[in-house]
Structure formats: C-alpha cells, structure tokens
Amino acid sequence: MTDQIVDIFCPLDTPSLETAKDWAGKLAGHVGGMKIGLEFFNAQGPQGVKAITDMGMPLFLDLKFHDIPNTVAGAVAAATPLAPYMMNVHAAGGPAMMKAARQAAEETSNSLGITRPLVIGVTVLTSLDDDDLTAIGVSANTADQVVRLARLTQACGLDGVVCSSHEIVAIRDACGPDFKLVVPGIRLAGSDMADQKRIMTPPDAARAGANHLVIGRPITQAPDPVIAAEKINESLANL
C-alpha cells in the first residue's frame, strides 16, 4: 500500500436540499467530504452548494465541465467562490481547456484570498468499457486511454484525475506519487455493481494507491449510513 491518506467522499445524489443536509449532517466526521453532482446542482443551484459547504465539510463539486476553453474558464471562475475542495473537468476537452480551467481557479482564488480548489481531470467514465470506447470512435483500450489522458492532465497543470480503481497502479507509474487519484465505482464485497463496469472494494482500491474513494449507495442506501461508513473506515484502517 502507498503512504497516501485515503478518505471517503459520499455523493449527495438527491434533488432535495433537506435530504442532502440530513446526509451531510449525519456523516460529518465519518467521511472525508461530500460530493455534489448534476442532480443536486440542477435542482438547488449555487445556493444549495453553499448550504453544504457552510456545514464545514470538504466538497467535491462534480460537474465535469467540458466545453470550449473560454466557457470552461468562466464556469470554473464562477464555481471557485463556492469554496469547493475540488472540482473536475473532462480531460477529453483537450489541453487548452484544461489549462484555462487551472488558470481560472488560481486567478479567482487569489483574487478572493481563498484556497485554490483542486482541479481534477475526468479520464474515462467508470460506466464505460472497451466496447463503449470502440462505439464512440476511440481505438485505444480503456487502460491505455486512461493513462494517456492522465499524462495529458498532469502536463496541463491539473492536480489529479478521476479514474477507475483498475487503472490506479498504471497511473501511479505514469504520473508519480503526488498526483491525486479520485476513484468512483467503489463497491463493498458482494454488493450490486449497479451501473458501474469497472469496480473494486475500498481496501483493494486503497492498497492500489487511491487518495479519495467516492462511495455512495453502499452508504446512503444502508439501513444506517453512519454504521456503513464506519465499517468502511475500519476496513481501510486495518490495511
């Protein structure tokens, strides 16, 4: 196992602010942070994001910006005052777009006197496999495409990538120990894969070298989310 600190980010996959605040309140101190995606953001907007960050937990703003460089720079500049711990952009948007995102995060945070959010590149969605890449015209296999995009992301000055657990080791070899690896598609042993195709258990992902594990349904759909989160923490502590 790497010496990296590994923690859990739990997705607030709900359109309800009340439900999101309830989950965040219960899980405070039991997970490393919360993740807000498109469902919550489209329902609650920036005010909803602020309501969660005001609770004092690190926030992963998972909106996966992907547009022309100027538009993405504007989106990152608009999101930075919400004080997320990290946000992401699609690496497939290309070098100019990623560099613009990184610059916008730095300039905006400097002007506001706040900590710059990490800017993370999305490589290949964990719902995709080799056949899916072929269908959209990508000739490389999933593993090679992920490493290619991770190297590009690092070259553009971004802080890390979102990747499947099965690509962690290859990315560590390519990008070194300081590159942040955010890993969704984490499931408990024996649980339903749902819509994920490339998954791994929390201890296995941690051993491989992940930094942040995105774990949603195994926690939020458990009879007691706090107990579920603590069981995962115990499995990580016992590595």
Backbone as CSV, one residue per row, in Angstrom:
resi,resn,N_x,N_y,N_z,CA_x,CA_y,CA_z,C_x,C_y,C_z
1,MET,0.844,-1.218,0.000,0.000,0.000,0.000,0.867,1.252,0.000
2,THR,0.401,2.311,-0.643,1.098,3.586,-0.638,0.902,4.284,0.706
3,ASP,1.702,5.302,0.975,1.578,6.065,2.216,0.516,7.161,2.116
4,GLN,-0.220,7.213,1.018,-1.232,8.239,0.834,-2.333,8.091,1.884
5,ILE,-2.851,9.229,2.338,-4.044,9.217,3.181,-5.246,8.943,2.287
6,VAL,-6.069,7.992,2.684,-7.237,7.610,1.893,-8.491,7.993,2.666
7,ASP,-9.421,8.674,2.010,-10.675,9.003,2.666,-11.846,8.798,1.715
8,ILE,-13.037,8.972,2.260,-14.279,8.736,1.524,-14.947,10.066,1.213
9,PHE,-15.394,10.218,-0.024,-16.304,11.299,-0.389,-17.644,10.656,-0.739
10,CYS,-18.687,11.064,-0.036,-20.012,10.474,-0.230,-20.865,11.374,-1.119
11,PRO,-21.400,10.856,-2.222,-22.216,11.673,-3.115,-23.569,12.022,-2.499
12,LEU,-23.969,13.255,-2.687,-25.305,13.697,-2.305,-26.183,13.619,-3.551
13,ASP,-26.489,12.398,-3.964,-27.237,12.190,-5.202,-28.731,12.255,-4.921
14,THR,-29.206,13.471,-4.749,-30.607,13.735,-4.471,-30.925,15.145,-4.953
15,PRO,-32.149,15.399,-5.417,-32.517,16.779,-5.751,-32.937,17.591,-4.530
16,SER,-33.059,16.933,-3.384,-33.610,17.567,-2.189,-32.519,18.163,-1.308
17,LEU,-32.609,19.452,-1.030,-31.668,20.092,-0.116,-31.812,19.524,1.291
18,GLU,-33.039,19.273,1.708,-33.275,18.734,3.049,-32.607,17.369,3.215
19,THR,-32.770,16.501,2.210,-32.147,15.176,2.281,-30.632,15.290,2.263
20,ALA,-30.109,16.151,1.400,-28.656,16.326,1.306,-28.081,16.822,2.626
21,LYS,-28.731,17.796,3.236,-28.241,18.318,4.515,-28.347,17.265,5.616
22,ASP,-29.377,16.440,5.551,-29.524,15.369,6.532,-28.383,14.365,6.407
23,TRP,-28.088,13.922,5.169,-26.968,13.000,4.957,-25.653,13.627,5.416
24,ALA,-25.429,14.875,4.987,-24.164,15.535,5.329,-24.019,15.697,6.838
25,GLY,-25.103,16.059,7.500,-25.050,16.222,8.946,-24.753,14.921,9.670
26,LYS,-25.399,13.847,9.229,-25.179,12.548,9.867,-23.763,12.035,9.628
27,LEU,-23.240,12.279,8.423,-21.957,11.692,8.041,-20.759,12.561,8.405
28,ALA,-21.005,13.768,8.892,-19.892,14.632,9.298,-19.038,13.919,10.337
29,GLY,-17.737,13.890,10.084,-16.825,13.202,10.979,-16.657,11.728,10.686
30,HIS,-17.489,11.201,9.790,-17.413,9.780,9.431,-16.928,9.571,8.000
31,VAL,-16.939,10.624,7.207,-16.380,10.582,5.851,-15.494,11.805,5.666
32,GLY,-14.644,11.762,4.635,-13.730,12.876,4.408,-14.386,14.092,3.805
33,GLY,-15.512,13.893,3.118,-16.194,15.007,2.485,-17.410,14.523,1.729
34,MET,-18.088,15.470,1.100,-19.281,15.160,0.324,-19.036,15.512,-1.143
35,LYS,-19.800,14.864,-2.012,-19.706,15.147,-3.447,-21.061,15.622,-3.948
36,ILE,-21.050,16.722,-4.683,-22.270,17.236,-5.301,-22.149,17.083,-6.807
37,GLY,-23.152,16.448,-7.402,-23.168,16.239,-8.842,-24.288,17.005,-9.517
38,LEU,-24.581,16.598,-10.738,-25.520,17.345,-11.568,-26.946,17.313,-11.029
39,GLU,-27.368,16.186,-10.448,-28.746,16.089,-9.969,-29.025,17.146,-8.909
40,PHE,-28.177,17.202,-7.891,-28.374,18.180,-6.827,-28.160,19.599,-7.342
41,PHE,-27.103,19.805,-8.144,-26.791,21.155,-8.600,-27.906,21.720,-9.470
42,ASN,-28.463,20.901,-10.360,-29.527,21.394,-11.232,-30.808,21.688,-10.464
43,ALA,-30.999,21.005,-9.342,-32.186,21.257,-8.532,-32.004,22.427,-7.572
44,GLN,-30.801,22.580,-7.017,-30.591,23.541,-5.933,-29.659,24.696,-6.280
45,GLY,-28.862,24.537,-7.345,-28.006,25.618,-7.802,-26.886,25.974,-6.839
46,PRO,-26.210,27.092,-7.103,-25.100,27.514,-6.239,-25.504,27.727,-4.783
47,GLN,-26.750,28.154,-4.561,-27.184,28.362,-3.174,-27.203,27.046,-2.404
48,GLY,-27.585,25.969,-3.098,-27.567,24.657,-2.465,-26.159,24.200,-2.152
49,VAL,-25.234,24.478,-3.072,-23.831,24.137,-2.832,-23.327,24.878,-1.603
50,LYS,-23.630,26.167,-1.528,-23.174,26.970,-0.384,-23.758,26.444,0.923
51,ALA,-25.000,25.970,0.878,-25.613,25.432,2.093,-24.843,24.223,2.608
52,ILE,-24.278,23.442,1.695,-23.497,22.273,2.108,-22.106,22.694,2.572
53,THR,-21.445,23.573,1.824,-20.102,23.998,2.245,-20.159,24.754,3.571
54,ASP,-21.258,25.447,3.830,-21.406,26.151,5.105,-21.459,25.190,6.293
55,MET,-21.696,23.907,6.032,-21.708,22.909,7.098,-20.292,22.507,7.503
56,GLY,-19.291,22.990,6.730,-17.904,22.821,7.138,-17.206,21.583,6.635
57,MET,-17.820,20.862,5.702,-17.191,19.650,5.191,-16.547,19.917,3.843
58,PRO,-15.401,19.289,3.553,-14.811,19.411,2.217,-15.801,18.948,1.153
59,LEU,-15.819,19.663,0.037,-16.799,19.377,-1.010,-16.115,19.111,-2.341
60,PHE,-16.516,18.043,-2.985,-16.107,17.728,-4.348,-17.245,18.159,-5.261
61,LEU,-17.021,19.214,-6.052,-18.025,19.713,-6.983,-17.856,18.966,-8.304
62,ASP,-18.695,17.973,-8.506,-18.559,17.013,-9.606,-19.499,17.393,-10.751
63,LEU,-19.122,18.441,-11.494,-19.952,18.914,-12.603,-19.341,18.605,-13.965
64,LYS,-18.130,18.102,-13.990,-17.491,17.592,-15.216,-17.587,18.592,-16.378
65,PHE,-17.045,19.781,-16.178,-17.093,20.799,-17.223,-16.407,20.300,-18.494
66,HIS,-17.032,20.545,-19.634,-16.498,20.107,-20.927,-17.087,21.013,-22.000
67,ASP,-16.300,22.003,-22.423,-16.764,22.975,-23.410,-15.524,23.654,-23.979
68,ILE,-15.714,24.714,-24.742,-14.563,25.443,-25.261,-13.815,26.098,-24.095
69,PRO,-12.522,26.376,-24.245,-11.720,26.860,-23.110,-12.303,28.071,-22.400
70,ASN,-12.773,29.063,-23.140,-13.278,30.276,-22.509,-14.509,29.995,-21.655
71,THR,-15.383,29.125,-22.150,-16.593,28.792,-21.401,-16.261,28.027,-20.128
72,VAL,-15.345,27.078,-20.226,-14.955,26.313,-19.039,-14.237,27.208,-18.032
73,ALA,-13.391,28.114,-18.509,-12.733,29.053,-17.598,-13.764,29.877,-16.843
74,GLY,-14.797,30.328,-17.539,-15.849,31.089,-16.881,-16.613,30.267,-15.866
75,ALA,-16.859,28.999,-16.195,-17.569,28.119,-15.268,-16.741,27.869,-14.012
76,VAL,-15.445,27.642,-14.185,-14.564,27.418,-13.035,-14.474,28.681,-12.182
77,ALA,-14.360,29.834,-12.836,-14.305,31.098,-12.093,-15.582,31.327,-11.297
78,ALA,-16.728,30.930,-11.868,-17.997,31.097,-11.164,-18.147,30.111,-10.016
79,ALA,-17.535,28.924,-10.149,-17.661,27.896,-9.113,-16.678,28.089,-7.967
80,THR,-15.542,28.699,-8.228,-14.498,28.819,-7.206,-14.957,29.563,-5.949
81,PRO,-15.750,30.648,-6.033,-16.202,31.314,-4.804,-17.067,30.441,-3.901
82,LEU,-17.577,29.325,-4.430,-18.353,28.409,-3.600,-17.458,27.597,-2.666
83,ALA,-16.137,27.745,-2.850,-15.120,27.144,-1.978,-15.155,25.620,-1.934
84,PRO,-15.258,24.960,-3.094,-15.126,23.507,-3.073,-13.685,23.100,-2.796
85,TYR,-13.503,21.924,-2.238,-12.161,21.363,-2.074,-11.596,20.996,-3.438
86,MET,-12.448,20.444,-4.309,-12.009,20.130,-5.663,-13.200,20.161,-6.603
87,MET,-12.884,20.364,-7.883,-13.881,20.290,-8.947,-13.234,19.596,-10.132
88,ASN,-14.051,19.210,-11.114,-13.475,18.447,-12.219,-13.894,18.961,-13.589
89,VAL,-13.065,18.599,-14.565,-13.318,18.894,-15.974,-13.006,17.630,-16.762
90,HIS,-13.612,17.484,-17.928,-13.319,16.328,-18.772,-11.966,16.512,-19.458
91,ALA,-11.057,15.564,-19.241,-9.749,15.629,-19.896,-9.875,15.598,-21.409
92,ALA,-10.936,14.989,-21.907,-11.149,14.921,-23.351,-11.411,16.294,-23.957
93,GLY,-11.626,17.303,-23.114,-11.779,18.662,-23.626,-10.499,19.232,-24.198
94,GLY,-9.367,18.598,-23.889,-8.108,18.987,-24.510,-7.237,19.893,-23.661
95,PRO,-5.982,20.072,-24.095,-5.009,20.842,-23.310,-5.411,22.286,-23.059
96,ALA,-5.871,22.989,-24.078,-6.208,24.402,-23.891,-7.320,24.568,-22.869
97,MET,-8.311,23.695,-22.929,-9.420,23.781,-21.982,-8.948,23.508,-20.557
98,MET,-8.124,22.478,-20.380,-7.655,22.150,-19.028,-6.764,23.249,-18.464
99,LYS,-5.886,23.801,-19.279,-5.034,24.895,-18.806,-5.868,26.114,-18.433
100,ALA,-6.911,26.383,-19.210,-7.781,27.517,-18.905,-8.505,27.303,-17.582
101,ALA,-8.920,26.067,-17.321,-9.602,25.758,-16.062,-8.669,25.974,-14.873
102,ARG,-7.467,25.470,-14.984,-6.481,25.613,-13.896,-6.159,27.084,-13.641
103,GLN,-5.980,27.856,-14.712,-5.662,29.271,-14.565,-6.826,30.027,-13.930
104,ALA,-8.049,29.705,-14.339,-9.216,30.386,-13.782,-9.363,30.096,-12.294
105,ALA,-9.116,28.853,-11.896,-9.201,28.511,-10.472,-8.167,29.284,-9.666
106,GLU,-6.957,29.377,-10.207,-5.884,30.077,-9.490,-6.157,31.576,-9.406
107,GLU,-6.500,32.187,-10.524,-6.713,33.633,-10.535,-7.892,34.030,-9.653
108,THR,-8.972,33.260,-9.717,-10.157,33.604,-8.927,-9.894,33.423,-7.439
109,SER,-9.266,32.323,-7.069,-8.986,32.101,-5.644,-8.010,33.136,-5.101
110,ASN,-7.019,33.514,-5.909,-6.078,34.554,-5.475,-6.791,35.883,-5.257
111,SER,-7.694,36.217,-6.169,-8.395,37.498,-6.054,-9.318,37.532,-4.841
112,LEU,-9.808,36.367,-4.434,-10.711,36.289,-3.284,-9.981,36.005,-1.977
113,GLY,-8.691,35.667,-2.075,-7.931,35.333,-0.882,-8.350,34.019,-0.248
114,ILE,-8.755,33.056,-1.083,-9.170,31.751,-0.573,-8.256,30.673,-1.151
115,THR,-8.329,29.493,-0.579,-7.524,28.374,-1.067,-8.007,27.942,-2.444
116,ARG,-7.065,27.733,-3.345,-7.451,27.284,-4.686,-8.031,25.876,-4.616
117,PRO,-9.192,25.659,-5.238,-9.695,24.290,-5.308,-8.812,23.439,-6.207
118,LEU,-8.691,22.172,-5.875,-8.031,21.250,-6.781,-8.854,21.136,-8.055
119,VAL,-8.173,21.070,-9.182,-8.857,20.849,-10.461,-8.428,19.475,-10.959
120,ILE,-9.409,18.611,-11.140,-9.184,17.200,-11.433,-9.726,16.882,-12.822
121,GLY,-9.004,16.082,-13.571,-9.463,15.678,-14.891,-10.232,14.366,-14.845
122,VAL,-11.335,14.306,-15.569,-12.077,13.054,-15.727,-11.485,12.319,-16.926
123,THR,-11.050,11.088,-16.720,-10.421,10.323,-17.801,-11.492,9.578,-18.593
124,VAL,-11.789,8.358,-18.210,-12.838,7.563,-18.860,-13.858,7.192,-17.791
125,LEU,-15.111,7.501,-18.025,-16.154,7.218,-17.039,-16.142,5.740,-16.659
126,THR,-16.390,5.459,-15.381,-16.342,4.068,-14.924,-17.513,3.244,-15.441
127,SER,-18.473,3.878,-16.084,-19.570,3.140,-16.713,-19.197,2.630,-18.101
128,LEU,-18.013,3.006,-18.603,-17.593,2.628,-19.956,-16.569,1.503,-19.916
129,ASP,-16.625,0.629,-20.950,-15.607,-0.402,-21.119,-15.031,-0.301,-22.531
130,ASP,-14.214,-1.269,-22.915,-13.542,-1.212,-24.219,-14.534,-1.137,-25.369
131,ASP,-15.620,-1.887,-25.286,-16.621,-1.870,-26.354,-17.264,-0.492,-26.485
132,ASP,-17.490,0.165,-25.354,-18.069,1.511,-25.400,-17.114,2.495,-26.070
133,LEU,-15.813,2.389,-25.766,-14.842,3.279,-26.402,-14.810,3.054,-27.904
134,THR,-14.857,1.796,-28.324,-14.893,1.499,-29.758,-16.122,2.127,-30.400
135,ALA,-17.253,2.060,-29.713,-18.500,2.592,-30.258,-18.447,4.097,-30.472
136,ILE,-17.646,4.807,-29.663,-17.559,6.265,-29.828,-16.305,6.678,-30.594
137,GLY,-15.641,5.702,-31.204,-14.542,6.021,-32.112,-13.175,6.114,-31.492
138,VAL,-13.000,5.614,-30.262,-11.688,5.613,-29.614,-11.049,4.252,-29.857
139,SER,-9.905,4.239,-30.520,-9.282,2.968,-30.882,-8.509,2.335,-29.730
140,ALA,-8.059,3.134,-28.775,-7.309,2.595,-27.634,-8.228,1.818,-26.702
141,ASN,-7.654,0.867,-25.966,-8.454,0.212,-24.938,-8.582,1.135,-23.725
142,THR,-9.432,0.742,-22.799,-9.732,1.615,-21.661,-8.483,1.967,-20.865
143,ALA,-7.672,0.968,-20.555,-6.489,1.210,-19.722,-5.523,2.181,-20.384
144,ASP,-5.273,1.993,-21.674,-4.338,2.873,-22.379,-4.887,4.287,-22.501
145,GLN,-6.187,4.402,-22.759,-6.791,5.725,-22.900,-6.752,6.487,-21.582
146,VAL,-7.003,5.790,-20.484,-6.964,6.440,-19.176,-5.567,6.974,-18.877
147,VAL,-4.545,6.179,-19.113,-3.175,6.622,-18.838,-2.792,7.778,-19.749
148,ARG,-3.182,7.705,-21.012,-2.893,8.806,-21.941,-3.506,10.112,-21.434
149,LEU,-4.770,10.053,-21.019,-5.442,11.263,-20.539,-4.880,11.722,-19.196
150,ALA,-4.462,10.793,-18.351,-3.856,11.181,-17.072,-2.553,11.936,-17.298
151,ARG,-1.716,11.441,-18.198,-0.465,12.140,-18.505,-0.748,13.535,-19.061
152,LEU,-1.738,13.635,-19.929,-2.092,14.932,-20.502,-2.594,15.877,-19.413
153,THR,-3.408,15.357,-18.535,-3.933,16.158,-17.427,-2.807,16.717,-16.569
154,GLN,-1.852,15.870,-16.229,-0.719,16.313,-15.419,0.108,17.352,-16.158
155,ALA,0.326,17.153,-17.448,1.112,18.096,-18.242,0.446,19.464,-18.313
156,CYS,-0.875,19.495,-18.167,-1.614,20.756,-18.222,-1.710,21.441,-16.862
157,GLY,-1.087,20.871,-15.840,-1.047,21.508,-14.534,-2.185,21.168,-13.605
158,LEU,-3.020,20.192,-13.974,-4.102,19.803,-13.084,-3.566,18.948,-11.941
159,ASP,-4.377,18.794,-10.910,-3.913,18.189,-9.666,-4.066,16.676,-9.609
160,GLY,-4.850,16.110,-10.500,-5.079,14.676,-10.472,-6.163,14.302,-11.443
161,VAL,-6.648,13.076,-11.306,-7.692,12.593,-12.206,-8.730,11.790,-11.436
162,VAL,-9.896,11.688,-12.048,-10.892,10.702,-11.662,-10.642,9.479,-12.528
163,CYS,-10.549,8.310,-11.910,-10.258,7.101,-12.680,-10.873,5.891,-12.000
164,SER,-10.998,4.821,-12.751,-11.397,3.545,-12.180,-10.280,3.000,-11.304
165,SER,-10.660,2.217,-10.316,-9.661,1.612,-9.433,-8.701,0.701,-10.184
166,HIS,-9.141,0.145,-11.283,-8.286,-0.783,-12.023,-7.165,-0.075,-12.783
167,GLU,-7.217,1.238,-12.880,-6.147,1.979,-13.546,-5.222,2.697,-12.566
168,ILE,-5.452,2.539,-11.263,-4.667,3.274,-10.269,-3.177,3.002,-10.415
169,VAL,-2.799,1.745,-10.448,-1.377,1.394,-10.471,-0.706,1.947,-11.720
170,ALA,-1.359,1.815,-12.862,-0.777,2.312,-14.113,-0.605,3.823,-14.080
171,ILE,-1.573,4.534,-13.490,-1.467,5.993,-13.417,-0.382,6.401,-12.425
172,ARG,-0.284,5.701,-11.310,0.791,5.995,-10.362,2.149,5.839,-11.041
173,ASP,2.313,4.775,-11.800,3.574,4.564,-12.503,3.844,5.688,-13.496
174,ALA,2.791,6.169,-14.159,2.954,7.187,-15.193,3.105,8.588,-14.624
175,CYS,2.420,8.879,-13.514,2.310,10.258,-13.036,2.924,10.508,-11.661
176,GLY,3.373,9.487,-10.974,4.071,9.689,-9.719,3.178,9.714,-8.497
177,PRO,3.776,9.807,-7.303,3.048,9.646,-6.042,2.228,10.852,-5.605
178,ASP,2.495,12.031,-6.153,1.814,13.237,-5.676,0.559,13.586,-6.470
179,PHE,0.294,12.843,-7.512,-0.864,13.074,-8.372,-2.098,12.500,-7.680
180,LYS,-3.142,13.328,-7.487,-4.333,12.895,-6.762,-5.172,11.944,-7.623
181,LEU,-5.600,10.844,-7.011,-6.445,9.877,-7.707,-7.776,9.764,-6.975
182,VAL,-8.830,10.179,-7.665,-10.187,10.150,-7.136,-10.897,8.977,-7.805
183,VAL,-11.386,8.047,-6.999,-11.824,6.759,-7.546,-13.292,6.484,-7.219
184,PRO,-14.168,6.586,-8.223,-15.554,6.137,-8.060,-15.653,4.650,-8.385
185,GLY,-16.889,4.147,-8.489,-17.052,2.735,-8.805,-16.593,1.842,-7.682
186,ILE,-16.667,2.345,-6.448,-16.261,1.554,-5.285,-17.497,0.847,-4.729
187,ARG,-17.393,-0.453,-4.560,-18.491,-1.251,-4.029,-17.969,-2.166,-2.930
188,LEU,-18.829,-2.492,-1.993,-18.458,-3.434,-0.950,-18.500,-4.848,-1.508
189,ALA,-17.740,-5.748,-0.907,-17.708,-7.131,-1.372,-19.116,-7.716,-1.372
190,GLY,-19.517,-8.281,-2.518,-20.821,-8.913,-2.634,-21.962,-7.978,-2.956
191,SER,-21.690,-6.679,-3.135,-22.775,-5.731,-3.405,-23.069,-5.653,-4.893
192,ASP,-24.189,-5.020,-5.234,-24.629,-4.870,-6.617,-23.709,-3.904,-7.353
193,MET,-23.315,-4.262,-8.591,-22.466,-3.381,-9.387,-23.219,-2.157,-9.875
194,ALA,-24.561,-2.205,-9.889,-25.394,-1.115,-10.411,-24.941,-0.760,-11.822
195,ASP,-24.673,0.540,-12.106,-24.316,0.929,-13.474,-22.813,1.055,-13.674
196,GLN,-22.038,0.519,-12.751,-20.583,0.586,-12.865,-20.056,-0.692,-13.514
197,LYS,-19.067,-0.547,-14.395,-18.485,-1.711,-15.060,-17.079,-2.022,-14.567
198,ARG,-16.384,-1.029,-13.999,-15.010,-1.248,-13.554,-14.944,-0.859,-12.082
199,ILE,-15.099,-1.857,-11.201,-15.253,-1.574,-9.780,-14.202,-2.312,-8.957
200,MET,-14.118,-1.942,-7.653,-13.186,-2.566,-6.721,-13.685,-2.261,-5.307
201,THR,-13.280,-3.075,-4.339,-13.658,-2.818,-2.949,-12.779,-1.711,-2.365
202,PRO,-13.230,-1.059,-1.281,-12.424,0.024,-0.692,-11.009,-0.387,-0.294
203,PRO,-10.800,-1.509,0.420,-9.421,-1.858,0.779,-8.527,-2.104,-0.431
204,ASP,-9.076,-2.759,-1.453,-8.264,-3.030,-2.639,-7.878,-1.734,-3.350
205,ALA,-8.814,-0.789,-3.441,-8.502,0.493,-4.077,-7.468,1.263,-3.264
206,ALA,-7.579,1.198,-1.944,-6.606,1.886,-1.088,-5.221,1.271,-1.235
207,ARG,-5.163,-0.045,-1.262,-3.866,-0.711,-1.434,-3.225,-0.330,-2.757
208,ALA,-4.046,-0.139,-3.764,-3.521,0.207,-5.084,-2.971,1.625,-5.126
209,GLY,-3.427,2.504,-4.193,-2.878,3.849,-4.132,-3.849,4.983,-4.356
210,ALA,-5.158,4.746,-4.165,-6.146,5.817,-4.316,-6.000,6.846,-3.199
211,ASN,-6.419,8.091,-3.477,-6.469,9.145,-2.461,-7.876,9.328,-1.906
212,HIS,-8.845,9.469,-2.799,-10.225,9.727,-2.398,-11.127,8.677,-3.037
213,LEU,-11.900,7.980,-2.219,-12.833,6.965,-2.695,-14.239,7.551,-2.707
214,VAL,-14.880,7.547,-3.867,-16.257,8.029,-3.976,-17.176,6.836,-3.737
215,ILE,-17.866,6.853,-2.608,-18.720,5.730,-2.211,-20.092,6.280,-1.862
216,GLY,-21.092,5.929,-2.661,-22.421,6.474,-2.475,-23.428,5.481,-1.950
217,ARG,-23.992,4.697,-2.862,-25.099,3.822,-2.495,-24.800,2.856,-1.349
218,PRO,-23.598,2.278,-1.252,-23.337,1.405,-0.100,-23.467,2.119,1.248
219,ILE,-23.374,3.453,1.227,-23.543,4.236,2.459,-24.952,4.801,2.545
220,THR,-25.368,5.550,1.530,-26.640,6.277,1.624,-27.853,5.362,1.588
221,GLN,-27.725,4.173,0.976,-28.854,3.248,0.925,-28.792,2.183,2.021
222,ALA,-27.801,2.295,2.896,-27.701,1.359,4.017,-28.756,1.697,5.074
223,PRO,-29.190,0.708,5.858,-30.148,0.997,6.936,-29.651,2.082,7.889
224,ASP,-28.347,2.083,8.165,-27.732,3.126,8.989,-26.478,3.616,8.269
225,PRO,-26.543,4.767,7.585,-25.395,5.255,6.819,-24.136,5.450,7.657
226,VAL,-24.281,5.869,8.905,-23.104,6.092,9.751,-22.393,4.775,10.033
227,ILE,-23.148,3.745,10.370,-22.542,2.435,10.615,-21.864,1.926,9.354
228,ALA,-22.508,2.115,8.204,-21.918,1.675,6.939,-20.599,2.387,6.673
229,ALA,-20.576,3.707,6.899,-19.345,4.471,6.677,-18.246,4.025,7.633
230,GLU,-18.603,3.782,8.882,-17.595,3.372,9.863,-17.034,1.985,9.561
231,LYS,-17.859,1.097,9.031,-17.355,-0.224,8.642,-16.325,-0.093,7.527
232,ILE,-16.586,0.812,6.586,-15.614,1.041,5.514,-14.338,1.642,6.087
233,ASN,-14.484,2.612,6.996,-13.298,3.206,7.627,-12.469,2.151,8.355
234,GLU,-13.139,1.233,9.028,-12.424,0.161,9.729,-11.659,-0.716,8.745
235,SER,-12.281,-1.008,7.603,-11.603,-1.841,6.608,-10.376,-1.136,6.048
236,LEU,-10.433,0.197,5.972,-9.282,0.959,5.481,-8.201,1.074,6.553
237,ALA,-8.616,1.172,7.809,-7.648,1.319,8.899,-6.881,0.031,9.160
238,ASN,-7.467,-1.084,8.769,-6.852,-2.379,9.067,-5.953,-2.891,7.951
239,LEU,-5.626,-2.051,6.984,-4.771,-2.490,5.879,-3.340,-2.723,6.368
